[in-house]
Amino acid sequence: MMKPTLIKLLTTMLMQIHPVYAELQRGTITSCAYQAGTAYQIQNIRQVEGDDWESFEANIKEIYADSQGRDDMLAIAKRVFIYPADKSLDFIHDEILNGCIARQQGTEPKF
């Protein structure tokens, strides 16, 4: 899992390279770290509760009102559910983080 201090270090290094680029990168890193952290928690819930995609989606729709937040959570969850349920929490975190950063940079491989 990417630690907050590592995020700060990366951001500081980027700001030394180019301040405007660094500000854009900071937003990307923060957004991607949030998505990866959410994915980590979703995988944890998935492993503890044994949900398949349909059960998970139904539970989320029952708990949360229709909103952008719920839509974002379900979008992250869809990416998590691509992987087998027995993948480690750290693996899921890293895959989602790296995929998010690659998407932001336009370098994510096409499936």
MODELLER restraints for C-alpha pairs under 7 A, 6 or more apart:
rsr = mdl.restraints
at = mdl.atoms
rsr.add(forms.Gaussian(group=physical.xy_distance, feature=features.Distance(at['CA:1:A'], at['CA:90:A']), mean=5.86, stdev=0.5))
rsr.add(forms.Gaussian(group=physical.xy_distance, feature=features.Distance(at['CA:1:A'], at['CA:93:A']), mean=6.35, stdev=0.5))
rsr.add(forms.Gaussian(group=physical.xy_distance, feature=features.Distance(at['CA:1:A'], at['CA:94:A']), mean=6.55, stdev=0.5))
rsr.add(forms.Gaussian(group=physical.xy_distance, feature=features.Distance(at['CA:11:A'], at['CA:22:A']), mean=6.40, stdev=0.5))
rsr.add(forms.Gaussian(group=physical.xy_distance, feature=features.Distance(at['CA:11:A'], at['CA:26:A']), mean=5.87, stdev=0.5))
rsr.add(forms.Gaussian(group=physical.xy_distance, feature=features.Distance(at['CA:14:A'], at['CA:22:A']), mean=4.84, stdev=0.5))
rsr.add(forms.Gaussian(group=physical.xy_distance, feature=features.Distance(at['CA:15:A'], at['CA:22:A']), mean=4.62, stdev=0.5))
rsr.add(forms.Gaussian(group=physical.xy_distance, feature=features.Distance(at['CA:28:A'], at['CA:104:A']), mean=6.97, stdev=0.5))
rsr.add(forms.Gaussian(group=physical.xy_distance, feature=features.Distance(at['CA:32:A'], at['CA:97:A']), mean=5.49, stdev=0.5))
rsr.add(forms.Gaussian(group=physical.xy_distance, feature=features.Distance(at['CA:32:A'], at['CA:100:A']), mean=5.56, stdev=0.5))
rsr.add(forms.Gaussian(group=physical.xy_distance, feature=features.Distance(at['CA:32:A'], at['CA:101:A']), mean=6.42, stdev=0.5))
rsr.add(forms.Gaussian(group=physical.xy_distance, feature=features.Distance(at['CA:33:A'], at['CA:97:A']), mean=6.19, stdev=0.5))
rsr.add(forms.Gaussian(group=physical.xy_distance, feature=features.Distance(at['CA:35:A'], at['CA:76:A']), mean=6.71, stdev=0.5))
rsr.add(forms.Gaussian(group=physical.xy_distance, feature=features.Distance(at['CA:36:A'], at['CA:93:A']), mean=4.76, stdev=0.5))
rsr.add(forms.Gaussian(group=physical.xy_distance, feature=features.Distance(at['CA:36:A'], at['CA:94:A']), mean=6.97, stdev=0.5))
rsr.add(forms.Gaussian(group=physical.xy_distance, feature=features.Distance(at['CA:36:A'], at['CA:96:A']), mean=5.20, stdev=0.5))
rsr.add(forms.Gaussian(group=physical.xy_distance, feature=features.Distance(at['CA:36:A'], at['CA:97:A']), mean=4.97, stdev=0.5))
rsr.add(forms.Gaussian(group=physical.xy_distance, feature=features.Distance(at['CA:37:A'], at['CA:93:A']), mean=6.38, stdev=0.5))
rsr.add(forms.Gaussian(group=physical.xy_distance, feature=features.Distance(at['CA:39:A'], at['CA:76:A']), mean=6.25, stdev=0.5))
rsr.add(forms.Gaussian(group=physical.xy_distance, feature=features.Distance(at['CA:39:A'], at['CA:77:A']), mean=6.48, stdev=0.5))
rsr.add(forms.Gaussian(group=physical.xy_distance, feature=features.Distance(at['CA:39:A'], at['CA:80:A']), mean=6.16, stdev=0.5))
rsr.add(forms.Gaussian(group=physical.xy_distance, feature=features.Distance(at['CA:39:A'], at['CA:92:A']), mean=6.68, stdev=0.5))
rsr.add(forms.Gaussian(group=physical.xy_distance, feature=features.Distance(at['CA:39:A'], at['CA:93:A']), mean=6.07, stdev=0.5))
rsr.add(forms.Gaussian(group=physical.xy_distance, feature=features.Distance(at['CA:39:A'], at['CA:96:A']), mean=6.96, stdev=0.5))
rsr.add(forms.Gaussian(group=physical.xy_distance, feature=features.Distance(at['CA:40:A'], at['CA:89:A']), mean=5.33, stdev=0.5))
rsr.add(forms.Gaussian(group=physical.xy_distance, feature=features.Distance(at['CA:40:A'], at['CA:92:A']), mean=6.13, stdev=0.5))
rsr.add(forms.Gaussian(group=physical.xy_distance, feature=features.Distance(at['CA:40:A'], at['CA:93:A']), mean=5.13, stdev=0.5))
rsr.add(forms.Gaussian(group=physical.xy_distance, feature=features.Distance(at['CA:42:A'], at['CA:77:A']), mean=6.51, stdev=0.5))
rsr.add(forms.Gaussian(group=physical.xy_distance, feature=features.Distance(at['CA:43:A'], at['CA:80:A']), mean=6.70, stdev=0.5))
rsr.add(forms.Gaussian(group=physical.xy_distance, feature=features.Distance(at['CA:43:A'], at['CA:89:A']), mean=6.18, stdev=0.5))
rsr.add(forms.Gaussian(group=physical.xy_distance, feature=features.Distance(at['CA:44:A'], at['CA:89:A']), mean=6.53, stdev=0.5))
rsr.add(forms.Gaussian(group=physical.xy_distance, feature=features.Distance(at['CA:47:A'], at['CA:85:A']), mean=6.29, stdev=0.5))
rsr.add(forms.Gaussian(group=physical.xy_distance, feature=features.Distance(at['CA:53:A'], at['CA:81:A']), mean=6.58, stdev=0.5))
rsr.add(forms.Gaussian(group=physical.xy_distance, feature=features.Distance(at['CA:64:A'], at['CA:70:A']), mean=6.41, stdev=0.5))
rsr.add(forms.Gaussian(group=physical.xy_distance, feature=features.Distance(at['CA:80:A'], at['CA:92:A']), mean=6.82, stdev=0.5))
rsr.add(forms.Gaussian(group=physical.xy_distance, feature=features.Distance(at['CA:99:A'], at['CA:108:A']), mean=6.30, stdev=0.5))
rsr.add(forms.Gaussian(group=physical.xy_distance, feature=features.Distance(at['CA:102:A'], at['CA:108:A']), mean=4.59, stdev=0.5))
